[in-house]
Amino acid sequence: MQENSIYGKVYILGRLNDGSFIFFNYDSNIDIETSFKNYAAKEYKMKEKNKRKFFHS
């Protein structure tokens, strides 16, 4: 599910029990799969620092 938000273009991965979404920003110049691979690498690094990106609807 693609959404436009204050974060720019994001791709919604899922929704948490508190109503937050898990998402990643993607570059519309590249395909979703490549964008997701880039996201996964960044997300892994962010997890190492205990940071996660969520937003509420």
Secondary structure, 3 states (H helix, E strand, C coil): CEEEECCEEEEEEEECCCCEEEEEECCCCCCHHHHHHHHHHHHHHHHHCCCCCEEEC
